[in-house]
């Protein structure tokens, strides 16, 4: 058996007890978040109170190993937690999921275990929430040498969670200094000098995700703020499939939440359609057929998600032993989930209106939030390109170039 990695603090797989424990915590948190979900959606106010609920529950420190003050969770558990929260509030689930992935960048891009430990310990002690401004579509950041450090300037859009989190990470090509020409990855305090949150997120869905733009103006980056460089070695590059796997779990959670809300509304409907041979909509075979189809497809996605979530921990366990082939394998598995979770999630979230009827379109019911959320977030990257990614690999073994989308 290979010796445990010194590059990564995550090993093995989640036990049944771990998954059960944190799923129960997530269920309680989801019940709390559900109470204010529609109000957060309608106002688009920054969800500070919701993040405090996450901190108090212990979920923010879930993925930090016990030796650094966290709860020692695994990725399978983290993805399931975000799925459960997405049933109640996909915006907050997105912020928490991004927190897990962005915190993990200290490990993915930081090869020094001592420095990793310092970041992880400080995060656990302060119950930090992590965010990012990595959007590759926005213009590149300027990172210019200044003495022993660098000065950071530029604008990044879609900086999910940055305005409500504690830490924001980003990357860019350094100009001058010791790291000249390198793609440096760094983390800074979201409330630091020269950092402005524009609060310009005004979209159809994910309205409480605090996904507005962030502007950096002459922000000082010390060498301590820079925890690594991106060399595109296989283990570092596993972070992107992790992000895509998070998306698949969120879309599944949205479908599950939509079905549960539709069940409540259907059971509350009086009478039945005048041509039906039953007294209630809930007893109509047409209603049963529609629910049966959507539930069966959603359960199939759940089974695939559970399998891929566990596979991701297997790749993480490899750490520096992770090869390009290992990375490609998990990339394709995740892409398969991304395709089916997107299509099933979209279908479920709009077809639930067929069972719940015209009265369910009342704004007070909030049934539209599920479709609006997945319709908005699923446009993050075109699902057709995921289909091409899967199909090309199946036919010819082609693997897409490593990027922030593949």
C-alpha positions in Angstrom: 0.0 0.0 0.0 1.3 3.4 -0.9 2.3 5.8 1.9 -0.2 8.6 2.7 0.3 11.7 0.6 2.0 14.8 2.2 0.6 16.9 -0.6 -3.1 16.4 0.4 -4.7 16.2 3.8 -7.7 14.2 2.4 -7.5 10.4 2.4 -9.9 7.5 1.9 -13.7 7.7 1.8 -16.5 8.9 4.0 -17.9 6.4 6.4 -21.7 5.8 6.6 -21.7 7.5 10.0 -20.0 10.6 8.6 -22.5 10.9 5.7 -25.4 10.3 8.0 -24.3 12.8 10.6 -23.7 15.7 8.2 -26.7 14.9 6.1 -28.8 15.3 9.3 -27.1 18.7 10.0 -27.7 19.8 6.4 -31.4 18.8 6.7 -31.8 21.0 9.7 -30.0 23.9 8.1 -32.1 23.5 4.9 -35.2 23.7 7.0 -34.0 26.9 8.5 -32.9 28.4 5.1 -36.2 27.5 3.5 -38.1 29.9 5.7 -36.4 33.0 4.2 -35.5 31.6 0.7 -38.3 33.4 -1.2 -37.6 36.7 0.6 -33.9 36.5 -0.2 -34.7 35.7 -3.8 -37.1 38.7 -4.1 -34.9 41.3 -2.5 -31.5 40.0 -3.8 -30.0 41.3 -0.6 -26.6 40.0 0.5 -27.3 36.8 2.6 -25.2 37.5 5.6 -27.7 35.9 8.0 -27.8 32.7 6.0 -24.0 32.4 6.1 -24.1 32.8 9.9 -26.5 29.8 9.9 -23.9 27.8 8.0 -21.1 28.9 10.4 -23.1 28.0 13.5 -23.9 24.6 12.1 -20.3 23.6 11.6 -20.7 23.2 7.8 -18.1 25.8 7.0 -15.4 23.8 8.7 -16.6 20.4 7.4 -13.8 19.9 4.9 -10.9 21.1 7.1 -9.0 18.1 8.6 -9.4 17.5 12.4 -5.7 18.2 13.0 -6.3 21.8 11.8 -9.4 22.3 13.9 -12.1 21.2 11.4 -14.4 18.2 11.1 -12.4 16.0 8.8 -15.1 15.5 6.2 -14.7 14.0 2.7 -15.8 15.4 -0.7 -18.6 12.8 -1.0 -20.1 14.3 2.2 -19.6 17.9 1.1 -21.3 17.3 -2.3 -24.3 15.6 -0.6 -24.6 18.5 1.9 -24.7 21.1 -0.9 -27.3 18.9 -2.7 -29.5 18.9 0.4 -29.2 22.7 0.8 -30.1 23.2 -2.9 -33.5 21.6 -2.3 -34.3 24.6 0.0 -32.1 27.4 -1.4 -29.8 26.8 -4.4 -28.2 30.3 -4.0 -26.9 29.5 -0.5 -25.9 26.0 -1.6 -23.8 27.5 -4.4 -22.0 29.8 -1.9 -21.3 26.9 0.4 -20.1 24.7 -2.4 -17.9 27.4 -3.8 -16.5 27.8 -0.3 -15.4 24.2 -0.2 -13.8 24.3 -3.6 -12.0 27.6 -3.0 -10.7 26.6 0.4 -9.4 23.5 -1.2 -7.3 25.6 -3.7 -4.9 26.0 -0.8 -4.2 22.3 -1.3 -4.6 22.0 -5.0 -2.2 24.9 -5.8 -0.2 25.0 -2.7 2.4 22.2 -2.6 3.9 23.2 0.8 2.1 21.2 3.6 3.2 23.6 6.2 1.7 26.6 4.4 -1.4 24.5 3.7 -1.8 23.8 7.4 -1.4 27.5 8.4 -4.2 28.5 6.0 -6.5 25.7 7.1 -6.0 26.3 10.8 -6.7 30.0 10.5 -9.8 29.3 8.5 -11.1 26.9 11.1 -10.4 29.2 13.9 -12.1 32.2 12.3 -14.8 30.1 10.6 -13.9 31.8 7.3 -16.1 31.6 4.2 -14.1 31.4 1.0 -15.1 32.8 -2.4 -13.4 33.5 -5.7 -13.1 35.8 -8.7 -11.7 33.3 -11.3 -14.2 34.0 -14.1 -12.1 33.5 -17.2 -14.5 35.5 -19.4 -13.6 38.7 -17.6 -10.5 40.6 -18.5 -7.3 39.4 -17.0 -6.1 40.9 -13.7 -2.9 43.1 -13.6 -0.4 41.7 -11.1 2.6 44.0 -11.1 5.7 43.6 -9.0 6.1 46.1 -6.2 9.1 45.5 -3.9 8.9 42.0 -2.4 5.2 41.7 -3.3 2.8 42.7 -6.1 0.0 45.2 -6.8 -3.3 43.8 -8.0 -5.8 45.7 -10.2 -8.7 44.8 -12.4 -12.4 43.8 -12.6 -13.8 40.4 -12.3 -17.5 39.6 -12.8 -19.6 36.8 -11.3 -17.5 36.7 -8.1 -20.0 34.5 -6.3 -20.1 35.0 -2.6 -17.2 37.5 -2.5 -19.3 40.3 -1.1 -20.5 38.2 1.9 -17.5 35.9 2.4 -14.3 36.5 4.3 -11.7 35.4 1.8 -11.6 35.7 -2.0 -9.1 33.9 -4.2 -8.1 34.6 -7.8 -5.3 34.1 -10.2 -3.4 36.0 -12.9 -0.1 36.2 -14.7 2.6 38.0 -12.6 4.6 40.8 -14.3 8.1 41.2 -12.9 9.5 40.0 -9.6 10.4 36.5 -8.5 7.2 35.0 -10.1 7.4 36.8 -13.4 5.4 35.1 -16.1 3.8 32.6 -13.6 0.1 32.1 -13.1 -0.1 32.9 -9.4 -3.0 31.9 -7.2 -3.6 34.1 -4.2 -6.1 34.8 -1.4 -7.0 38.2 0.2 -9.5 39.5 2.7 -12.7 40.5 1.0 -12.9 43.7 3.0 -9.3 44.7 2.4 -8.1 48.1 1.1 -8.7 48.6 -2.6 -11.4 45.9 -2.9 -14.8 47.1 -4.0 -17.9 44.9 -4.3 -20.2 46.4 -7.0 -23.3 44.6 -6.0 -24.5 44.4 -9.6 -26.0 40.9 -9.7 -29.5 41.3 -11.1 -30.4 38.0 -12.9 -33.3 35.7 -13.4 -32.3 33.2 -10.8 -29.7 32.5 -8.1 -30.6 35.9 -6.9 -29.3 35.5 -3.4 -25.9 34.1 -4.5 -24.1 37.4 -4.2 -22.6 36.9 -7.6 -21.8 40.5 -8.3 -18.6 42.0 -9.7 -15.5 42.8 -7.7 -13.0 45.5 -8.5 -9.4 45.5 -7.3 -7.5 48.8 -7.2 -3.8 48.7 -6.4 -4.3 45.9 -3.8 -1.1 44.9 -2.1 -0.3 41.2 -2.4 2.4 39.9 -0.1 4.3 36.7 -0.6 2.1 35.2 2.2 -1.0 36.0 0.2 0.3 33.9 -2.8 0.0 30.2 -1.9 1.0 28.7 -5.2 1.3 28.8 -9.0 -0.8 26.9 -11.6 1.3 24.5 -13.4 -1.6 22.4 -14.8 -0.2 19.3 -13.2 -2.9 16.6 -12.9 -3.7 16.9 -9.2 -4.0 20.7 -9.3 -6.2 20.4 -12.4 -8.7 18.1 -10.5 -10.2 21.2 -9.0 -12.2 21.9 -12.2 -14.0 18.6 -12.3 -14.7 19.3 -8.6 -16.5 22.5 -9.5 -18.5 20.8 -12.2 -19.4 18.0 -9.9 -20.7 20.6 -7.4 -22.9 21.9 -10.2 -24.3 18.5 -10.9 -25.3 18.0 -7.3 -26.9 21.4 -7.1 -29.0 20.8 -10.1 -30.1 17.5 -8.7 -31.0 19.2 -5.4 -33.1 21.7 -7.3 -35.0 18.9 -9.0 -35.6 17.2 -5.7 -36.8 20.4 -4.1 -39.1 21.1 -7.0 -40.7 17.7 -6.7 -41.2 18.0 -3.0 -42.9 21.4 -3.3 -45.0 20.0 -6.2 -46.1 17.1 -4.0 -47.3 19.5 -1.2 -49.2 21.6 -3.7 -50.8 18.6 -5.4 -52.0 17.1 -2.2 -53.5 20.4 -1.2 -55.5 20.8 -4.5 -59.2 20.3 -4.1 -61.5 18.5 -6.6 -60.2 17.2 -9.9 -60.3 17.9 -13.6 -63.9 17.7 -14.8 -63.1 14.8 -17.2 -61.4 12.7 -14.6 -63.0 9.7 -13.0 -61.6 10.5 -9.5 -62.5 13.2 -6.9 -59.0 14.6 -6.3 -56.0 15.6 -8.5 -53.8 13.6 -6.2 -55.8 10.4 -7.2 -55.7 11.0 -10.9 -53.7 8.4 -12.9 -52.4 11.2 -15.2 -50.9 12.9 -12.1 -49.4 9.7 -11.0 -47.8 9.1 -14.4 -46.3 12.5 -14.5 -44.8 12.3 -11.0 -43.7 8.7 -11.7 -41.7 9.7 -14.7 -40.0 12.7 -13.1 -39.2 10.9 -9.9 -37.7 7.9 -11.7 -35.4 10.1 -13.8 -34.4 12.1 -10.7 -33.6 9.0 -8.7 -31.4 7.8 -11.6 -29.5 11.1 -11.5 -29.1 10.6 -7.8 -27.6 7.2 -8.2 -25.1 8.5 -10.7 -24.2 11.5 -8.5 -23.6 9.3 -5.5 -21.2 7.1 -7.6 -19.3 10.0 -9.0 -19.1 11.8 -5.7 -17.3 8.8 -4.2 -15.1 8.5 -7.3 -13.9 12.0 -6.7 -12.6 11.1 -3.3 -10.7 8.2 -4.9 -8.9 10.7 -7.2 -8.2 13.2 -4.4 -6.6 10.3 -2.4 -4.0 9.9 -5.1 -2.8 13.5 -4.6 0.7 13.8 -6.3 0.3 10.3 -7.6 -2.6 11.5 -9.8 -1.9 11.0 -13.5 -3.3 12.7 -16.5 -5.3 9.5 -17.1 -6.8 9.6 -13.6 -7.7 13.2 -14.1 -9.3 12.5 -17.5 -11.3 9.7 -16.1 -13.0 11.8 -13.4 -13.4 14.6 -15.9 -15.5 12.4 -18.1 -17.5 10.9 -15.3 -18.4 14.4 -14.0 -19.3 15.6 -17.5 -21.7 12.7 -17.9 -23.4 13.7 -14.6 -23.4 17.4 -15.7 -25.3 16.5 -18.9 -28.0 14.5 -17.3 -28.4 16.6 -14.2 -28.9 19.7 -16.3 -31.5 18.2 -18.6 -33.4 16.4 -15.9 -33.3 19.4 -13.5 -34.6 21.7 -16.2 -37.4 19.3 -17.2 -38.5 18.6 -13.7 -38.5 22.2 -12.6 -40.8 23.3 -15.4 -43.0 20.2 -15.7 -44.0 20.3 -12.0 -46.5 23.0 -13.0 -48.4 20.4 -15.1 -49.3 18.5 -11.9 -49.9 21.5 -9.6 -52.1 23.5 -12.0 -52.8 27.2 -12.6 -53.1 28.0 -8.9 -49.5 27.0 -8.3 -48.3 29.9 -10.4 -49.2 32.3 -7.5 -46.1 34.2 -6.5 -46.6 33.3 -2.9 -46.0 29.7 -3.7 -42.6 30.3 -5.1 -42.7 27.2 -7.3 -41.0 29.2 -10.1 -37.8 29.7 -8.1 -36.5 26.2 -8.9 -36.7 26.7 -12.7 -35.3 30.2 -12.5 -32.4 29.0 -10.4 -31.4 26.1 -12.6 -32.1 27.9 -15.9 -29.7 30.7 -14.7 -26.9 28.6 -13.3 -27.0 25.9 -16.0 -25.9 28.6 -18.5 -22.6 28.8 -16.7 -21.1 26.8 -19.5 -23.0 25.3 -22.5 -24.2 21.7 -21.8 -23.8 20.9 -25.5 -20.0 21.2 -25.1 -20.3 18.7 -22.2 -22.0 16.3 -24.6 -19.3 16.8 -27.2 -16.7 16.2 -24.4 -18.3 12.9 -23.5 -19.0 11.7 -27.0 -15.5 12.5 -28.4 -13.9 10.6 -25.5 -16.2 7.6 -26.1 -15.4 7.4 -29.8 -11.8 8.4 -30.1 -10.4 8.8 -26.5 -10.1 12.5 -27.0 -9.7 14.6 -23.8 -10.5 18.3 -23.8 -7.7 20.7 -23.0 -7.5 21.6 -19.3 -9.4 24.8 -18.5 -11.7 26.3 -15.9 -14.6 24.6 -17.6 -13.2 21.1 -18.3 
